[in-house]
Each structure stands twice: as structure tokens, then as C-alpha cells.
Amino acid sequence: MSSTHFGFQTVDEGEKAQRVRGVFDSVASRYDVMNDLMSMGMHRAWKAYTRAVANLREGERALDIAGGTGDLSRMFARDVGASGMVVHTDINEAMLRQGRNRLLDEGLVLPTNLCDAEKLPYKANSFDLVSVAFGLRNMTHKELALAEMCRVLKPGGRLLVLEFSKVAAPLQKPYDWYSFNILPRLGQWIAGDSQSYRYLAESIRMHPDQATLKAMMKTAGFGHVDVHNLSGGLVALHAGIKC
């Protein structure tokens, strides 16, 4: 069986999805609180920027992959209006349930589907926009997932990938110190789980850098890809247009 990485560990490909599911089962109930603490609230600005780049119009159709607790789905739903549609998906049932409940609490009833980004259950050329925020790095076969995202987009449709990336060199040492010393302690304190947040720090280091991900998106069928570095490259938004 082929192997892949789970953080800094090497595991069988078939084992990675189960391990990632365990991470998010563990942290789902405290996920939003931890996001605010570990990013010092910056994740809200990153997602607001993603919404601005998405520039969704009334009546358009969007697919939010690895939508988790629903931050992007909520914003997109307001942009497409009653005549549009936003589909909120995740591979993890606990995260999807958290997101669905948050959306319902705000009066938003969206299609909510449990699905694997590597095998999307949607017809080709179905969506104007596909988004994935902080989810691509957890996927076993990123190239398959990107190809699936391209398949379900209409010609000229947009893919937005918001993900932790390669931070600027002057920030690398303090960022590493924070990631491997403070982040696991925050995870233990707030979510009762230090190991899941150590995995988070490791998975970020194993994720393709900006240039590599851009090349992967072009290989998957996106003719034009822009890279927006945010917070000194701590996060990058890759915006691709389907040929």
C-alpha cells in the first residue's frame, strides 16, 4: 500500500483519512473558539478577504468544501441571495453538524452534505464558485481533489483555496516557536487535546508552498491562478479560473 504523511509521520494512505477524522472529531465542539485564539482573530479577516475576492452575485451557485462550522457558507449565502445556492459540505460529520447548527441558529437553511472532496457527488459544470478554507492540507490526494473541484465548476468558474502557507523568512523562527510551543498548550487548555494541534502545526509544514500549489492547480485544469499572500505568507489565497 502507498504511504503518505500525517503531520511529520509516515502512514498508509488508507489510514490518513481515519486519523484526520479523529482530529476533527476531537476538536469540533471547540473549533471556533480555538480559531479565534490561535489566530488572534485574524481568521475572520482572511475569510472576509476571501469573500471579497469571490465576488459572488445574486443567483450564483457556490460549493463550500471542508466547510466545517460554516463561516464561508454563511457569507456566501448572503451574497447569492434567495435565487442562488450555497452547498455546505465536509468529510467530517462532527464538523458538519456544528456548521449546520450554527447556520440554522442564524436562520440559514442550506444544503448540507457529507462528502469526500476527492470524489465529489455533483455533476460537471454545476457551480460558479468552489471554495476550500483550511481543508486542502488534510486531503490525502490533493491533486485528485483539485481535479474534482475543477470538474464541478462551470467554464470560467472560480476556485478559491484559503490555506496556511510558507511564511516570510523573517517570521519563520517566531512562527515555529509559537506553533510548536504555544499552540499545543492552547489546544490542551481549550479543547483538552494538545496532539491534534501539534498535528495542525506539522500539517502546515508539510503542505505545498505557494508556487507548488499554484502549479498543482494549473495541472488540475485552471488556466489562470493568482496568489494572494496574507499576513506575511502565514496564509495564502489561491484563486484559479477554470479553462
Phi and psi restraints in degrees (value plus and minus 20) as a CYANA .aco file:
   2 SER   PHI     -91.0   -51.0
   2 SER   PSI     134.1   174.1
   3 SER   PHI    -132.1   -92.1
   3 SER   PSI     142.8   182.8
   4 THR   PHI    -169.5  -129.5
   4 THR   PSI    -196.2  -156.2
   5 HIS   PHI    -124.4   -84.4
   5 HIS   PSI     124.1   164.1
   6 PHE   PHI    -144.8  -104.8
   6 PHE   PSI      76.6   116.6
   7 GLY   PHI      42.2    82.2
   7 GLY   PSI    -149.8  -109.8
   8 PHE   PHI    -109.5   -69.5
   8 PHE   PSI     -23.3    16.7
   9 GLN   PHI    -106.6   -66.6
   9 GLN   PSI     132.5   172.5
  10 THR   PHI    -122.7   -82.7
  10 THR   PSI     105.6   145.6
  11 VAL   PHI    -153.5  -113.5
  11 VAL   PSI     143.1   183.1
  12 ASP   PHI     -83.1   -43.1
  12 ASP   PSI     124.8   164.8
  13 GLU   PHI     -74.8   -34.8
  13 GLU   PSI     -60.7   -20.7
  14 GLY   PHI     -88.0   -48.0
  14 GLY   PSI     -37.4     2.6
  15 GLU   PHI    -107.7   -67.7
  15 GLU   PSI     -44.4    -4.4
  16 LYS   PHI     -82.9   -42.9
  16 LYS   PSI     -68.3   -28.3
  17 ALA   PHI     -78.1   -38.1
  17 ALA   PSI     -59.1   -19.1
  18 GLN   PHI     -85.6   -45.6
  18 GLN   PSI     -59.7   -19.7
  19 ARG   PHI     -89.0   -49.0
  19 ARG   PSI     -62.1   -22.1
  20 VAL   PHI     -82.1   -42.1
  20 VAL   PSI     -59.9   -19.9
  21 ARG   PHI     -80.9   -40.9
  21 ARG   PSI     -59.7   -19.7
  22 GLY   PHI     -82.4   -42.4
  22 GLY   PSI     -58.8   -18.8
  23 VAL   PHI     -79.5   -39.5
  23 VAL   PSI     -69.4   -29.4
  24 PHE   PHI     -99.1   -59.1
  24 PHE   PSI     -46.5    -6.5
  25 ASP   PHI     -80.4   -40.4
  25 ASP   PSI     -59.0   -19.0
  26 SER   PHI     -89.5   -49.5
  26 SER   PSI     -58.7   -18.7
  27 VAL   PHI    -123.2   -83.2
  27 VAL   PSI     -23.1    16.9
  28 ALA   PHI     -73.4   -33.4
  28 ALA   PSI     -64.1   -24.1
  29 SER   PHI     -90.3   -50.3
  29 SER   PSI     -41.9    -1.9
  30 ARG   PHI    -135.0   -95.0
  30 ARG   PSI      -7.3    32.7
  31 TYR   PHI     -80.4   -40.4
  31 TYR   PSI     -66.1   -26.1
  32 ASP   PHI     -88.5   -48.5
  32 ASP   PSI     -60.2   -20.2
  33 VAL   PHI     -82.0   -42.0
  33 VAL   PSI     -63.7   -23.7
  34 MET   PHI     -85.8   -45.8
  34 MET   PSI     -58.3   -18.3
  35 ASN   PHI     -78.1   -38.1
  35 ASN   PSI     -65.3   -25.3
  36 ASP   PHI     -83.5   -43.5
  36 ASP   PSI     -63.7   -23.7
  37 LEU   PHI     -89.7   -49.7
  37 LEU   PSI     -69.1   -29.1
  38 MET   PHI     -94.7   -54.7
  38 MET   PSI     -43.2    -3.2
  39 SER   PHI    -121.7   -81.7
  39 SER   PSI     -18.3    21.7
  40 MET   PHI      34.2    74.2
  40 MET   PSI      17.8    57.8
  41 GLY   PHI      61.4   101.4
  41 GLY   PSI     -24.0    16.0
  42 MET   PHI     -86.5   -46.5
  42 MET   PSI     -44.2    -4.2
  43 HIS   PHI     -79.5   -39.5
  43 HIS   PSI     -47.6    -7.6
  44 ARG   PHI     -87.8   -47.8
  44 ARG   PSI     -60.0   -20.0
  45 ALA   PHI     -88.8   -48.8
  45 ALA   PSI     -60.0   -20.0
  46 TRP   PHI     -81.7   -41.7
  46 TRP   PSI     -61.2   -21.2
  47 LYS   PHI     -92.4   -52.4
  47 LYS   PSI     -56.3   -16.3
  48 ALA   PHI     -83.2   -43.2
  48 ALA   PSI     -58.2   -18.2
  49 TYR   PHI     -84.9   -44.9
  49 TYR   PSI     -60.5   -20.5
  50 THR   PHI     -81.2   -41.2
  50 THR   PSI     -61.3   -21.3
  51 ARG   PHI     -81.0   -41.0
  51 ARG   PSI     -62.2   -22.2
  52 ALA   PHI     -84.5   -44.5
  52 ALA   PSI     -61.8   -21.8
  53 VAL   PHI     -88.1   -48.1
  53 VAL   PSI     -55.8   -15.8
  54 ALA   PHI     -79.2   -39.2
  54 ALA   PSI     -62.1   -22.1
  55 ASN   PHI      31.0    71.0
  55 ASN   PSI      26.2    66.2
  56 LEU   PHI     -87.2   -47.2
  56 LEU   PSI     125.5   165.5
  57 ARG   PHI    -131.3   -91.3
  57 ARG   PSI     138.3   178.3
  58 GLU   PHI     -70.7   -30.7
  58 GLU   PSI     109.2   149.2
  59 GLY   PHI      71.1   111.1
  59 GLY   PSI     -26.4    13.6
  60 GLU   PHI     -99.5   -59.5
  60 GLU   PSI     145.3   185.3
  61 ARG   PHI    -136.1   -96.1
  61 ARG   PSI     108.7   148.7
  62 ALA   PHI    -148.0  -108.0
  62 ALA   PSI     125.6   165.6
  63 LEU   PHI    -138.7   -98.7
  63 LEU   PSI      98.9   138.9
  64 ASP   PHI    -122.5   -82.5
  64 ASP   PSI      84.9   124.9
  65 ILE   PHI    -110.9   -70.9
  65 ILE   PSI     123.3   163.3
  66 ALA   PHI      32.9    72.9
  66 ALA   PSI      22.1    62.1
  67 GLY   PHI     -90.0   -50.0
  67 GLY   PSI     -35.4     4.6
  68 GLY   PHI      29.9    69.9
  68 GLY   PSI    -144.8  -104.8
  69 THR   PHI    -102.9   -62.9
  69 THR   PSI     -12.0    28.0
  70 GLY   PHI      70.2   110.2
  70 GLY   PSI      -3.7    36.3
  71 ASP   PHI     -79.8   -39.8
  71 ASP   PSI     -70.5   -30.5
  72 LEU   PHI     -90.1   -50.1
  72 LEU   PSI     -60.8   -20.8
  73 SER   PHI     -76.7   -36.7
  73 SER   PSI     -61.7   -21.7
  74 ARG   PHI     -82.8   -42.8
  74 ARG   PSI     -66.5   -26.5
  75 MET   PHI     -86.5   -46.5
  75 MET   PSI     -63.3   -23.3
  76 PHE   PHI     -84.3   -44.3
  76 PHE   PSI     -58.3   -18.3
  77 ALA   PHI     -79.8   -39.8
  77 ALA   PSI     -57.7   -17.7
  78 ARG   PHI     -89.8   -49.8
  78 ARG   PSI     -50.2   -10.2
  79 ASP   PHI     -97.4   -57.4
  79 ASP   PSI     -57.2   -17.2
  80 VAL   PHI    -104.1   -64.1
  80 VAL   PSI     -37.5     2.5
  81 GLY   PHI      50.5    90.5
  81 GLY   PSI    -192.8  -152.8
  82 ALA   PHI     -86.9   -46.9
  82 ALA   PSI     -45.8    -5.8
  83 SER   PHI    -106.4   -66.4
  83 SER   PSI     -29.4    10.6
  84 GLY   PHI    -121.1   -81.1
  84 GLY   PSI    -191.7  -151.7
  85 MET   PHI    -170.9  -130.9
  85 MET   PSI     117.2   157.2
  86 VAL   PHI    -141.8  -101.8
  86 VAL   PSI     106.2   146.2
  87 VAL   PHI    -122.7   -82.7
  87 VAL   PSI     102.3   142.3
  88 HIS   PHI    -120.9   -80.9
  88 HIS   PSI      98.2   138.2
  89 THR   PHI    -151.3  -111.3
  89 THR   PSI     138.6   178.6
  90 ASP   PHI    -182.6  -142.6
  90 ASP   PSI     135.2   175.2
  91 ILE   PHI    -104.3   -64.3
  91 ILE   PSI     -35.9     4.1
  92 ASN   PHI    -123.5   -83.5
  92 ASN   PSI     100.5   140.5
  93 GLU   PHI     -85.7   -45.7
  93 GLU   PSI     -59.1   -19.1
  94 ALA   PHI     -83.6   -43.6
  94 ALA   PSI     -63.5   -23.5
  95 MET   PHI     -86.0   -46.0
  95 MET   PSI     -62.3   -22.3
  96 LEU   PHI     -82.7   -42.7
  96 LEU   PSI     -59.8   -19.8
  97 ARG   PHI     -84.0   -44.0
  97 ARG   PSI     -62.2   -22.2
  98 GLN   PHI     -79.6   -39.6
  98 GLN   PSI     -65.5   -25.5
  99 GLY   PHI     -85.2   -45.2
  99 GLY   PSI     -65.0   -25.0
 100 ARG   PHI     -79.4   -39.4
 100 ARG   PSI     -63.0   -23.0
 101 ASN   PHI     -86.3   -46.3
 101 ASN   PSI     -59.6   -19.6
 102 ARG   PHI     -83.2   -43.2
 102 ARG   PSI     -63.1   -23.1
 103 LEU   PHI     -83.1   -43.1
 103 LEU   PSI     -63.4   -23.4
 104 LEU   PHI     -83.9   -43.9
 104 LEU   PSI     -58.0   -18.0
 105 ASP   PHI     -80.8   -40.8
 105 ASP   PSI     -46.6    -6.6
 106 GLU   PHI    -118.2   -78.2
 106 GLU   PSI     -10.2    29.8
 107 GLY   PHI      59.6    99.6
 107 GLY   PSI      -1.6    38.4
 108 LEU   PHI    -126.2   -86.2
 108 LEU   PSI      99.4   139.4
 109 VAL   PHI    -129.5   -89.5
 109 VAL   PSI      84.1   124.1
 110 LEU   PHI    -135.7   -95.7
 110 LEU   PSI     132.2   172.2
 111 PRO   PHI     -78.0   -38.0
 111 PRO   PSI     106.7   146.7
 112 THR   PHI    -146.5  -106.5
 112 THR   PSI      94.4   134.4
 113 ASN   PHI    -145.3  -105.3
 113 ASN   PSI     116.2   156.2
 114 LEU   PHI    -104.7   -64.7
 114 LEU   PSI      94.0   134.0
 115 CYS   PHI    -175.5  -135.5
 115 CYS   PSI     139.4   179.4
 116 ASP   PHI    -115.8   -75.8
 116 ASP   PSI     105.1   145.1
 117 ALA   PHI     -83.1   -43.1
 117 ALA   PSI     -40.5    -0.5
 118 GLU   PHI    -101.0   -61.0
 118 GLU   PSI     -31.3     8.7
 119 LYS   PHI    -163.8  -123.8
 119 LYS   PSI      50.6    90.6
 120 LEU   PHI     -89.8   -49.8
 120 LEU   PSI     113.8   153.8
 121 PRO   PHI    -108.6   -68.6
 121 PRO   PSI      23.1    63.1
 122 TYR   PHI    -147.8  -107.8
 122 TYR   PSI     132.0   172.0
 123 LYS   PHI     -89.8   -49.8
 123 LYS   PSI     135.9   175.9
 124 ALA   PHI     -83.1   -43.1
 124 ALA   PSI     130.3   170.3
 125 ASN   PHI      38.9    78.9
 125 ASN   PSI      23.5    63.5
 126 SER   PHI    -122.3   -82.3
 126 SER   PSI     -43.5    -3.5
 127 PHE   PHI    -146.1  -106.1
 127 PHE   PSI     128.4   168.4
 128 ASP   PHI    -102.0   -62.0
 128 ASP   PSI     -48.5    -8.5
 129 LEU   PHI    -165.1  -125.1
 129 LEU   PSI     119.5   159.5
 130 VAL   PHI    -143.8  -103.8
 130 VAL   PSI     115.9   155.9
 131 SER   PHI    -147.3  -107.3
 131 SER   PSI     129.4   169.4
 132 VAL   PHI    -165.0  -125.0
 132 VAL   PSI      96.4   136.4
 133 ALA   PHI    -133.3   -93.3
 133 ALA   PSI      97.1   137.1
 134 PHE   PHI      37.3    77.3
 134 PHE   PSI      16.7    56.7
 135 GLY   PHI    -147.4  -107.4
 135 GLY   PSI     -45.6    -5.6
 136 LEU   PHI     -82.0   -42.0
 136 LEU   PSI     -56.7   -16.7
 137 ARG   PHI     -86.1   -46.1
 137 ARG   PSI     -39.2     0.8
 138 ASN   PHI    -108.1   -68.1
 138 ASN   PSI     -24.8    15.2
 139 MET   PHI    -104.5   -64.5
 139 MET   PSI     118.6   158.6
 140 THR   PHI     -87.9   -47.9
 140 THR   PSI     -68.4   -28.4
 141 HIS   PHI    -135.8   -95.8
 141 HIS   PSI      64.3   104.3
 142 LYS   PHI     -80.3   -40.3
 142 LYS   PSI     -56.6   -16.6
 143 GLU   PHI     -85.1   -45.1
 143 GLU   PSI     -56.3   -16.3
 144 LEU   PHI     -88.7   -48.7
 144 LEU   PSI     -62.3   -22.3
 145 ALA   PHI     -82.2   -42.2
 145 ALA   PSI     -63.6   -23.6
 146 LEU   PHI     -84.0   -44.0
 146 LEU   PSI     -58.9   -18.9
 147 ALA   PHI     -85.2   -45.2
 147 ALA   PSI     -57.8   -17.8
 148 GLU   PHI     -86.2   -46.2
 148 GLU   PSI     -60.8   -20.8
 149 MET   PHI     -82.1   -42.1
 149 MET   PSI     -59.9   -19.9
 150 CYS   PHI     -85.1   -45.1
 150 CYS   PSI     -62.2   -22.2
 151 ARG   PHI     -78.5   -38.5
 151 ARG   PSI     -63.8   -23.8
 152 VAL   PHI    -101.3   -61.3
 152 VAL   PSI     -29.4    10.6
 153 LEU   PHI    -100.5   -60.5
 153 LEU   PSI     126.7   166.7
 154 LYS   PHI     -90.0   -50.0
 154 LYS   PSI     135.2   175.2
 155 PRO   PHI     -75.0   -35.0
 155 PRO   PSI     111.5   151.5
 156 GLY   PHI      64.3   104.3
 156 GLY   PSI     -22.4    17.6
 157 GLY   PHI     -90.4   -50.4
 157 GLY   PSI     142.8   182.8
 158 ARG   PHI    -135.3   -95.3
 158 ARG   PSI     118.6   158.6
 159 LEU   PHI    -131.2   -91.2
 159 LEU   PSI     109.6   149.6
 160 LEU   PHI    -136.8   -96.8
 160 LEU   PSI     100.0   140.0
 161 VAL   PHI    -134.1   -94.1
 161 VAL   PSI      88.4   128.4
 162 LEU   PHI    -121.5   -81.5
 162 LEU   PSI      99.5   139.5
 163 GLU   PHI    -175.1  -135.1
 163 GLU   PSI     132.1   172.1
 164 PHE   PHI     -78.0   -38.0
 164 PHE   PSI     124.8   164.8
 165 SER   PHI    -162.4  -122.4
 165 SER   PSI    -177.0  -137.0
 166 LYS   PHI    -106.5   -66.5
 166 LYS   PSI      93.3   133.3
 167 VAL   PHI     -94.8   -54.8
 167 VAL   PSI     132.8   172.8
 168 ALA   PHI     -79.0   -39.0
 168 ALA   PSI     125.3   165.3
 169 ALA   PHI     -72.6   -32.6
 169 ALA   PSI     -64.1   -24.1
 170 PRO   PHI     -82.6   -42.6
 170 PRO   PSI     -41.4    -1.4
 171 LEU   PHI    -113.5   -73.5
 171 LEU   PSI     -27.0    13.0
 172 GLN   PHI     -82.3   -42.3
 172 GLN   PSI     -68.3   -28.3
 173 LYS   PHI     -85.1   -45.1
 173 LYS   PSI     -68.9   -28.9
 174 PRO   PHI     -84.5   -44.5
 174 PRO   PSI     -53.5   -13.5
 175 TYR   PHI     -86.2   -46.2
 175 TYR   PSI     -63.0   -23.0
 176 ASP   PHI     -83.1   -43.1
 176 ASP   PSI     -63.0   -23.0
 177 TRP   PHI     -80.6   -40.6
 177 TRP   PSI     -65.6   -25.6
 178 TYR   PHI     -82.6   -42.6
 178 TYR   PSI     -65.1   -25.1
 179 SER   PHI     -83.1   -43.1
 179 SER   PSI     -60.7   -20.7
 180 PHE   PHI    -120.4   -80.4
 180 PHE   PSI     -29.0    11.0
 181 ASN   PHI    -132.4   -92.4
 181 ASN   PSI     -66.0   -26.0
 182 ILE   PHI    -108.1   -68.1
 182 ILE   PSI     -64.9   -24.9
 183 LEU   PHI     -78.1   -38.1
 183 LEU   PSI     -68.0   -28.0
 184 PRO   PHI     -81.6   -41.6
 184 PRO   PSI     -54.5   -14.5
 185 ARG   PHI     -88.2   -48.2
 185 ARG   PSI     -59.4   -19.4
 186 LEU   PHI     -80.8   -40.8
 186 LEU   PSI     -63.5   -23.5
 187 GLY   PHI     -79.7   -39.7
 187 GLY   PSI     -60.4   -20.4
 188 GLN   PHI     -88.0   -48.0
 188 GLN   PSI     -60.7   -20.7
 189 TRP   PHI     -89.2   -49.2
 189 TRP   PSI     -65.3   -25.3
 190 ILE   PHI    -111.3   -71.3
 190 ILE   PSI     -63.5   -23.5
 191 ALA   PHI    -127.4   -87.4
 191 ALA   PSI     -22.9    17.1
 192 GLY   PHI      47.5    87.5
 192 GLY   PSI       8.0    48.0
 193 ASP   PHI    -173.1  -133.1
 193 ASP   PSI      77.7   117.7
 194 SER   PHI    -100.7   -60.7
 194 SER   PSI     -52.8   -12.8
 195 GLN   PHI     -86.1   -46.1
 195 GLN   PSI     -56.7   -16.7
 196 SER   PHI     -84.7   -44.7
 196 SER   PSI     -54.1   -14.1
 197 TYR   PHI    -103.5   -63.5
 197 TYR   PSI     -41.8    -1.8
 198 ARG   PHI     -88.7   -48.7
 198 ARG   PSI     -60.9   -20.9
 199 TYR   PHI     -78.6   -38.6
 199 TYR   PSI     -62.0   -22.0
 200 LEU   PHI     -75.3   -35.3
 200 LEU   PSI     -69.2   -29.2
 201 ALA   PHI     -82.3   -42.3
 201 ALA   PSI     -61.2   -21.2
 202 GLU   PHI     -88.2   -48.2
 202 GLU   PSI     -60.9   -20.9
 203 SER   PHI     -84.7   -44.7
 203 SER   PSI     -52.1   -12.1
 204 ILE   PHI     -83.8   -43.8
 204 ILE   PSI     -61.2   -21.2
 205 ARG   PHI     -88.8   -48.8
 205 ARG   PSI     -45.5    -5.5
 206 MET   PHI    -108.8   -68.8
 206 MET   PSI     -29.8    10.2
 207 HIS   PHI     -95.8   -55.8
 207 HIS   PSI     125.5   165.5
 208 PRO   PHI     -77.2   -37.2
 208 PRO   PSI     123.3   163.3
 209 ASP   PHI     -94.6   -54.6
 209 ASP   PSI    -199.7  -159.7
 210 GLN   PHI     -76.9   -36.9
 210 GLN   PSI     -69.0   -29.0
 211 ALA   PHI     -87.6   -47.6
 211 ALA   PSI     -58.9   -18.9
 212 THR   PHI     -86.5   -46.5
 212 THR   PSI     -63.4   -23.4
 213 LEU   PHI     -85.6   -45.6
 213 LEU   PSI     -58.7   -18.7
 214 LYS   PHI     -78.3   -38.3
 214 LYS   PSI     -64.7   -24.7
 215 ALA   PHI     -83.9   -43.9
 215 ALA   PSI     -59.9   -19.9
 216 MET   PHI     -82.1   -42.1
 216 MET   PSI     -60.6   -20.6
 217 MET   PHI     -86.0   -46.0
 217 MET   PSI     -59.0   -19.0
 218 LYS   PHI     -85.9   -45.9
 218 LYS   PSI     -59.8   -19.8
 219 THR   PHI     -82.4   -42.4
 219 THR   PSI     -54.2   -14.2
 220 ALA   PHI     -95.1   -55.1
 220 ALA   PSI     -30.5     9.5
 221 GLY   PHI     101.8   141.8
 221 GLY   PSI      -7.7    32.3
 222 PHE   PHI    -117.9   -77.9
 222 PHE   PSI      97.1   137.1
 223 GLY   PHI     -93.3   -53.3
 223 GLY   PSI     -50.0   -10.0
 224 HIS   PHI    -155.3  -115.3
 224 HIS   PSI     110.5   150.5
 225 VAL   PHI    -153.5  -113.5
 225 VAL   PSI     102.3   142.3
 226 ASP   PHI    -121.3   -81.3
 226 ASP   PSI     126.2   166.2
 227 VAL   PHI    -138.4   -98.4
 227 VAL   PSI     103.0   143.0
 228 HIS   PHI    -130.5   -90.5
 228 HIS   PSI      87.2   127.2
 229 ASN   PHI     -99.3   -59.3
 229 ASN   PSI     109.9   149.9
 230 LEU   PHI    -139.3   -99.3
 230 LEU   PSI     121.8   161.8
 231 SER   PHI      32.7    72.7
 231 SER   PSI      29.1    69.1
 232 GLY   PHI      48.4    88.4
 232 GLY   PSI       6.6    46.6
 233 GLY   PHI      65.8   105.8
 233 GLY   PSI     -20.5    19.5
 234 LEU   PHI     -73.6   -33.6
 234 LEU   PSI     -58.8   -18.8
 235 VAL   PHI    -151.8  -111.8
 235 VAL   PSI     126.8   166.8
 236 ALA   PHI    -150.8  -110.8
 236 ALA   PSI     122.4   162.4
 237 LEU   PHI    -127.4   -87.4
 237 LEU   PSI      95.3   135.3
 238 HIS   PHI    -116.6   -76.6
 238 HIS   PSI     104.7   144.7
 239 ALA   PHI    -137.6   -97.6
 239 ALA   PSI      92.3   132.3
 240 GLY   PHI    -133.4   -93.4
 240 GLY   PSI     127.9   167.9
 241 ILE   PHI    -134.8   -94.8
 241 ILE   PSI     107.4   147.4
 242 LYS   PHI     -89.2   -49.2
 242 LYS   PSI     115.9   155.9
